Structures are given as structure tokens and as C-alpha cells.
Amino acid sequence: MDTTPRAVTRLIDEFHRLPGVGPKTAQRLTFFLLRAPKEQAQSLAEALTGLKEHIVNCSICQNIAEENPCAICRDDSRDRSIICVVEEPLDVLAIERTREYRGLYHVLHGAISPVEGIGPDDLRMQELLTRIQRDKGIKEIVLATNPNLEGEATAMYLERLVKPLGVKLTRLARGLPVGGDLEYADEVTLTRALEGRREV
């Protein structure tokens, strides 16, 4: 007979449904909140509720935002002739941290993955195509999908859709990470690094 209170079991189950949270971590988080002051648990609950109540998708780039359109799409100092296509909102944050890119974005909210049942229609591809066709000022699309099987499949699919529209298509360079050793690099990474070499 399970003597664990139902409220505890429910919270453990909810934490366990989160990506990267195993059963032990779910239990630890739940019991941490049980020991924490009531205000801390209430603050977490309010933050979760606020996430769903105050966050929207930008109608232009599909990124998450508190206002529509988002701050990036409203920023007149950005280069509106270039759109960087990424899989997730987290990718926008990563690129913005570099402070090197000053164009706009388009967030697909995933990648093509037949194993997980995610096809092109499940992603925000049509919104991108509509955007390119409507805005004649767009000159370049940067495909910044992840360098894995799903990211490559998504980029190839997008390439077939975008090329006929007459817009320049580029990909992020692939290659060796800074601080890495050649002897530990796989063949694909080394091949991409050689293909992407540039003059110094």
C-alpha cells in the first residue's frame, strides 16, 4: 500500500514529465519544496502561472515574448534584410549573447523528426515562407539549425522551399570547437572544418 500523500505523488509525477528530470530528481525537487518556506512554493507557482498567462508568440518571428510583436522585431536598428532561422527560442538567446548578429529571427519551434512524429507541418515553416514572399526587402536567410540528423533534415527541407523564392541561403559554419583537440574530432566535424576554412 502506497502511503505517500496524493499531492506529493502528483508533484513528483509532474516534475518527472519535464525533459531531463528523472524520478530521483523529481522526488528531490518535491521534497525540497515541502521543506521550503510556503512563500517560496507560492512564488514558484505564481511564476509558472505567469509563464502561461503573460508569454505569447511574436506574430512576425514566432519567438516568445511578453508583447506582440517582440522587442527584436520592433527594434528599428536591426538589419531587416537578413533572417536567421533557428529551431527554438533558446537558440535566439545563444546567438544574441554573441552580440555579433544584428538581423532578425524566425523560430521554427522544433525540427523535423519522423521518430517523434514531427513533420514539416508541425513547425512554423509556412509563416517563414509567407514572411519572405510578403517582405521584398529580405535578401538572406541564415539556416542555423542544430548540427544533428534532425537539424540537417530540417535545413535541407527549408532549402528546397526557400531556394525558388530567389533569396540568398547561407548556413552557419561547422567545424572544430575552440579549445578542442584534432585527435578527438570525428571525421564529419573535420571534413566540415576543412570545407569551411577561410583565408587569414
C-alpha positions in Angstrom: 0.0 0.0 0.0 1.4 3.4 -1.0 1.4 5.8 2.0 2.7 8.8 0.1 0.2 11.6 0.1 -1.5 12.2 -3.2 -0.4 15.8 -3.5 3.2 14.7 -3.2 2.9 11.9 -5.7 1.2 14.3 -8.2 4.0 16.9 -7.9 6.7 14.1 -8.4 4.8 12.9 -11.5 4.6 16.5 -12.9 8.3 17.2 -12.3 9.2 13.8 -13.9 7.4 14.8 -17.1 9.9 17.7 -17.6 12.7 17.0 -20.0 15.9 15.8 -18.3 14.2 15.2 -14.9 14.4 11.6 -13.8 12.4 10.0 -11.0 15.0 10.7 -8.3 15.4 14.4 -9.3 11.6 14.7 -9.3 11.5 13.4 -5.8 14.3 15.6 -4.6 12.6 18.7 -6.1 9.3 17.8 -4.5 10.7 17.2 -1.0 12.8 20.4 -1.3 9.6 22.3 -1.8 8.0 20.5 1.1 10.8 21.8 3.4 11.0 25.2 1.8 9.0 28.2 3.3 5.5 28.4 2.0 6.3 31.8 0.3 9.0 30.0 -1.9 6.5 27.4 -3.1 3.9 30.1 -3.8 6.5 32.2 -5.7 7.2 29.1 -7.9 3.5 28.5 -8.5 3.0 32.2 -9.5 6.0 32.1 -11.8 4.6 29.0 -13.6 1.1 30.6 -13.9 2.6 33.8 -15.1 4.6 32.0 -17.8 1.4 30.8 -19.4 -0.6 34.0 -18.8 2.0 36.6 -20.0 4.1 34.9 -22.7 2.9 35.0 -26.3 4.5 34.0 -29.6 5.5 37.0 -31.8 3.3 37.1 -34.8 6.3 38.0 -37.0 9.2 35.8 -35.9 7.3 33.3 -33.7 9.8 33.9 -30.8 8.4 34.0 -27.3 7.7 37.5 -25.9 5.7 39.5 -23.5 4.5 41.8 -26.2 3.5 41.3 -29.8 5.5 42.0 -31.9 8.6 41.1 -29.8 11.3 43.6 -28.9 13.7 42.3 -31.6 11.1 42.7 -34.4 10.2 46.2 -33.1 13.9 47.3 -33.0 14.4 49.6 -35.9 18.2 49.4 -35.6 18.2 45.7 -36.7 19.1 44.7 -40.2 15.8 43.7 -41.8 17.3 42.2 -44.9 18.5 39.1 -43.1 16.6 36.4 -41.1 18.3 33.8 -39.0 16.2 30.6 -38.8 16.6 28.7 -35.5 14.8 25.7 -34.0 14.0 27.0 -30.5 13.7 30.3 -28.6 16.8 29.2 -26.6 18.8 29.4 -29.8 17.9 33.1 -30.2 19.3 33.7 -26.7 22.5 31.9 -27.6 23.0 33.9 -30.8 22.1 37.2 -29.1 24.7 36.6 -26.4 27.4 36.8 -29.0 26.4 40.4 -29.9 27.6 39.7 -33.4 24.3 39.2 -35.2 22.1 42.3 -35.8 19.5 40.8 -38.1 16.0 39.3 -37.4 15.0 35.8 -36.5 12.5 33.1 -37.3 11.8 30.4 -34.7 10.5 27.0 -36.0 9.7 25.6 -32.6 11.3 22.3 -33.3 12.9 20.2 -36.0 11.7 17.5 -38.4 11.9 14.2 -36.6 9.9 11.3 -38.0 10.8 9.2 -34.9 9.0 11.7 -32.7 6.2 12.2 -35.2 7.2 15.8 -36.0 6.8 16.7 -39.7 7.2 20.0 -41.6 3.5 20.9 -40.9 4.2 20.8 -37.1 6.8 23.6 -37.5 6.5 27.3 -38.2 7.7 26.9 -41.8 4.7 28.3 -43.6 5.0 31.5 -41.5 8.6 31.9 -42.7 7.6 31.4 -46.4 4.7 33.9 -46.1 7.1 36.4 -44.5 9.7 36.0 -47.3 7.0 36.4 -50.0 5.4 39.4 -48.3 8.6 41.3 -47.4 10.6 42.0 -50.6 13.4 43.6 -48.5 14.6 40.2 -47.2 17.9 39.4 -49.0 19.3 36.5 -47.0 18.1 33.5 -44.9 20.7 32.0 -42.5 19.8 28.4 -41.7 21.0 28.0 -38.1 19.5 24.6 -37.2 21.4 22.2 -35.0 24.2 20.1 -36.5 22.4 16.8 -35.9 20.3 14.5 -38.0 17.0 16.4 -37.3 18.6 19.8 -37.8 20.2 18.8 -41.1 16.9 17.3 -42.3 15.1 20.5 -41.4 17.7 22.7 -43.1 17.6 20.6 -46.3 13.8 20.7 -46.4 13.8 24.5 -45.9 16.4 24.9 -48.6 14.1 23.2 -51.1 11.3 25.6 -50.1 13.2 28.8 -50.0 15.6 28.5 -53.0 12.8 29.0 -55.6 11.9 32.3 -53.9 15.2 33.9 -55.1 16.6 34.7 -51.6 20.3 34.1 -50.7 20.6 31.0 -48.5 23.5 30.5 -46.1 24.3 28.0 -43.3 26.2 28.5 -40.1 29.8 27.4 -40.4 30.5 24.0 -38.9 33.8 22.8 -37.6 36.1 22.4 -34.6 35.2 23.9 -31.2 37.6 26.4 -29.6 39.8 24.5 -27.2 39.3 21.2 -28.8 42.0 18.8 -30.0 42.1 17.5 -33.6 42.8 13.9 -32.4 39.4 13.8 -30.7 37.3 15.3 -33.6 35.2 12.9 -35.6 35.5 12.7 -39.4 32.4 14.7 -40.2 33.5 17.6 -38.0 37.0 17.6 -39.5 35.5 17.5 -43.0 33.2 20.4 -42.3 36.1 22.3 -40.7 38.2 21.8 -43.9 35.4 22.8 -46.2 34.7 25.9 -44.2 38.3 27.1 -44.0 38.9 30.8 -44.7 41.9 33.0 -45.7 43.9 34.5 -42.8 
